[in-house]
Amino acid sequence: MITFKPAFLIFYGAVWLGCGSCGQSKFDRDDMLRGSITPARTWWDLKHYDLNVIAHPGSKTLEGRVIVTYEVIFPDQTIQIDLQPPLKIIKVIQDGQTLNYTKDGKNAYMILLTKPQQPIHRESIIVYYQGKPIEANDPPWQGGVQWTTDKEGNPFIATSCQGLGASAWWPCKDHMYDEPDSMTISVTVPEKLMDVSNGRLREVISNQDGTKTFTWSVRNPINNYGVNMNIGNYMHFSDTLHGEAGVLDMDYYVLPYNLDKARKQFKQAKLMMRAFEHWFGPFPFYADGYKLVEVPYLGMEHQSSVTYGNGYKNGYRGRDLSKTGWGLKWDFIIIHESAHEWFGNNITYNDIADKWIHESFANYSESLYTEYYYGKKAGSEYVIGTRRAIRNNRPIIGDYRVNNEGSGDMYTKGGNMLHTIRQIIDDDQRWREILQGLNKIFHHQTVESNQIEQYLSKESGKDLSKVFDQYLRDTRIPILEYTLSNDSLKYRWNQVVTGFDMPVRIRPGKTEQYKTLHPTTSWKSEPVKTESILVDPDFYVEARRLN
């Protein structure tokens, strides 16, 4: 499902064709093949994946096939499918005919189609593959397939591949711009185990070789890194939520010895859902339901199959990342990863360089959750407390078209940027409407940063372009320089991008009343009878008195 404008597609193609001599030694051809919308990707629109995988825990191997259904946009005869070694594609078939293919770089298979590809026609290829997938060393940050055992010695297996890419464990069109409209996922496991994947469980088949096949149906568009396979000796319990779009099924899959803890801890999922439907609008995947699935790593935002490994503790592994106390009132993984159902899975970046669209909003959702249950002051204290983690080492937005994400500051700095924008808008009801509007306007779409930036400016009635340039594309924190003398306050912005004119609130002396200043990079002055000022801490800026 391609959701951006055709001009954007042409631009990407043009950049790709010119990259051979662009001189970017920082990135190699594999980066380009992965991160660009290459000529072998542009001509076809992904419609459906039918993925069938057999997992072999003993040998840590996978074998399977995926049927890739697509619609032809314009004629071409080469289709790019990605699969990362040590996995290998062993055969590709279209309409019963075996196709030839070559490899370009490490991961890209260029498949030569013999059947003429006619515009608007729907076609499919069957890709067979096998081998040892990349093994996750430190999931979810260094992902792949994690092969472990639970406390009772049963295989406990999970996938995680954000950044690394879904092609780490199955063949796909491994670029975020094009999502399938729907997906079928079938996973075959030893008979005493269960697979939990995305969507709804459609069928369980007992096979003659002592295995079972679990088939899951996803009825919504899904980004490829959001597809997951979780294998374990699971127990299941469920609940329902009467939410904003009807009755939502909420299912939970946990290891047997954690069942009692899960029944208690996972009550927070319903609290989360009520808070986020308030802030962001209806849960985007009612047709597929909501799941929390226990895994052997910390957790991740797999669409309709959110994975959980936070030890059934509040906070982040029992710690409050804000050091304010508020972060221990709720389970970090349940709140943060579920927020990605709105920002990440509903609204998805086209290019990983714009990953802030996922992580900044998910980070800020932690503050919004806190506010919903504990008040606005608590929410502000939480997000301000997370600033201690900001490094300002490089820009939040990465390099485009080469599968390169920006600084990890996209979490806490991005969250504080959004909190600052809320102060600029200075209308809480409007802010909530904007958050809900984002999830309506960009419902089930892939987007680029400029679309989100322009929407926020338009709907707020404020030109936020320089604010985004400052916080997303620059590493400096705005400094409000000022002097106080003869009952006069002089002030200006320093360490800012050209044209930066963000308003800011100050409190003169010991008064309780804030007033709004409109600094630029040139000195301004106004009468103020005070010996000191306090910059509102809800703005992520610094202040420096010069006298």
C-alpha positions, 0 to 999 in steps of 0.5 A: 500500500503506497500512501504518499504522492507520486512526485515523492516517488519520482524524487526518490527514484531520481536520487537513487539513480544519481547515487553512484557518484554522490561521494557519500563514503559514509554509506555503501551500496547495501545501505542504498539498496536497503534505504532507497526506493530503488527502480526494482521497487517503484513499479509495484504496489504491495497488497498482501503477504502470505507468510508460512514459516517452520521454526526448528528450535533444535537447529535454530533454523527457519524454512518457509515461503511467502506469497507476495501479492502486488499490483503493477503501477507501470511495466517492469520485469525486475522485482527486488525482494530482500533477505539477509544472510545467512538465510537464502532464497532457494526458489521463486515461482510465478504462475507455476514457472521458476524464475531466475534471480541475481543478488545485488549486494548482501541482501537484495535479490533481483528477480527476473520476471518472464510474464509481462507485467501489465498496469493495474493487474494484480500479480503474485510471486512465491518466494521459498527460503531457508537457513539460519536467521540472524541471531539476536544478540541484544534484542530489541536493539540488536535484533533478529531471532532470539532462541532461548528457553524458559525456566521449565526448559521449553523453547522460548523464541521471539523476533525483533527487527526494528532498524535491522529489518524484517528481512532478517527472518523472512523475505519481503519488500524491506522498505517502510514506504509500502505496506501490505493492505493485509497479511496472513502469518502461519508458523509451525512449531513443536506440538507442545508450543504455541506461536503468537503473531499479529492479528487474530488467530484463524486456525490451528492445525495438528500435523502428522509430524508432531507439530502444530501450525498457527495461522493468524490473519491481519486485516489492517495495513502493517509495517514489516518490522511490526510483523512478529513470531513468538513461540513458547509454552503460552497460557492465554487469558482475555478481556474486553474494552468498551472503547471509542470504536466499539468493543475491543478484544484484549488478549494476553499470552504469558508463561504459566508460572507468570500467570498470576503476576500477569493478571495483576500487571496487565490490568494496566493495559485497559488503563492505557487504552482509556488514556490513549483513546482520550488523547489520540482517538480510537485504537487504530486496529479494532479489527485485529484486536490488541495483544500483550505477549510475554517474550524473553527480551524487554519488549517492542511495538509489534502491531496488535501483538505488543511484546512484553518482558519488563519483569512484571514491574512498574517503571523501566525494569523497576526504575523511574527514568524521570527520577520524579517518582511518577515513572514508578506509577505505571509499567513502562513497556505497557505504556510506551510500546502500546503508544506506538500503536498510534505513532509507529503502527497507525502513522508510520515513517516512510524513511527511518531517518524520520523515526522521531515520528514514532519515538518522540510521540511515544516518549511524550505519551508517557507524560500524557498517560501520567497527566491523565491519571495524576494531573497536568503538573505530574505529567509536566514533572515527568517529561521535564525529568527525562531531560537528564538523558538528552545528549545533544550529540547529533541531530534527531533526523538522520540521513535519508535514503540509506537506512540511517536513523538519527540520534537516540535523543529522538526519545526524550528530546523529541518528547520535550520538543512536543511538550514545548510546542504544547506550551507555544500553542497554549490551548490544551483542548486544541492540543488534544484535537491536534493529536487526535487529528494526526491519527485521523488524517494520517490513519494507516499511512506512511508519512515523512517528517515534513507532513507532520511538521506542516500539519502541526503548524497549520492546525495550531495556527503557529509557524513551527518550522523554525522550532522543528529545525532547531530541535530536529535538525540542530543539536543546540539548546536555545539559550535565552540571554538577558540582562536586568538593569534600571527596571529594564529587561533586555533579552534575545535568543542565542545558539539558534537557527536563523530566524528562530523566534519562538515565544517563551514564558518567564516569571519575574521575581517571586510573582506567580504570574507568567508573562510571554516574551517574543524573543528573536536573535536581536536584542529586545527590551521592556520594563520589568521591575525585578531582580531576577526572572525564572524561565518556565521549565515547561519550555526546553530551553536554557537561560543565561544572565549576562550581568 
